Amino acid sequence: MYNLPITLLRNSDGSYTVVSNIFNIVTEGATLEEAMQNGREALNCHIEGLLPGDDEYEILQSLATSINTSVLV
């Protein structure tokens, strides 16, 4: 499990957009809970596809020892 920084944006229609601050991932949900779940699923899928030696893999490994998490609501 990783603590990854994300940005949450509330849209004009009341839905939410989740943007990863590290990986190139954007997802949405009709509710905050749905958006967070969609964000978790998207990040998990992305992480599962990383291979040792990839730049993003190395970033992820450096974050494994970090406790820095930020969320903008």
N, C-alpha and C positions, 0 to 999 in steps of 0.2 A: 504494500500500500504506500502511496506517495501523497504528499501534500503539494498540490500544484496550484500556482496562481491562475485565477480566471477573472474575467470581467463579466458582470451581469448587467444587461441593459434592459430596461423596461420599455417596450414598444408602445406606440400611441394606441394600439388596439387592445392593450392590456396583456399581451403575450410577452415572453421574455426571450432574449438572445443571450447565449453563453459563448464567450470567445476565450480560447486558450491564450494565455500570455506568452507561452513558450512554443507550442506547436501550431501549425497552420490549420486550426480546427474552429469551425463555427457551427452551432446548432441552435435550435429553438424549441420552445414548448409553449403550450397554451397557458399553463400555470407555472409558477415558480418551481414547484415540486417536479413537474414534468420536464422543465428545462434543465434542472439540476440532474435528473436521472438520465436524460438524453446526453448531457455533457459528460457524465461519468462513463456511459456506454461508449461514446465516441472516443474519449481519452483511453479507455481500456483497450479498445480495438486498435488504436494507433500504437499504443505501447507494446501490445502483443506482436505487432509487425516489425518492431525495431530489431536490428541485428547488431551484435558487437562490432565496433568499428564505425558505425554510422555516427555522424555528428550529433544527432538527436539522442542516440543511445548514450553517448558520453555525457551530454547535458543531463539526462535523466539520472544517470549514476551519481553525478555531482549533487543533484537535488535530494538524493536518498539520505544524505547526511544533513540536509538543511531543514530548518524548522520554519522557514519563511513562507507564509501563505497570506495572500491578500484577496479580498473580495470587495468589489465596488457595487453597491446597490443603489 
